[in-house]
Amino acid sequence: MLQTASSTSLGEQLKAGQHQIDVLLLQQSHLMAAFVESDEWEEDGSATPYDWIRINCHLTSNAVYDRATVGEKASELVESVQAMEATSSACTTGMQSIPTAMPETNSRSTRSGTFR
């Protein structure tokens, strides 16, 4: 069974974990925007920077365009980006107590071939 720290509920762990993912995606968005502006993708023989990212980062076209656009528009959303980055350290402090093991479950939906 999943062991949780008594002071951190599963819901709080989920929110903190999702925030960390969001911060990483924001960082990826900045990198993608810079990559699109570079010529590195041409040197590698790709038709477009978006194709290079899609193929090499194993993403769908929609995910690539969404993330690259966020990176390109981040300079127009300075306050939002700063607010997200400012809360990053506060949220990650509680992440140290989050276990990495998956919870055991007897749910039928987790067993192979029993989805309805």
Beta strands, then each sheet from edge to edge (+ up, - down):
end
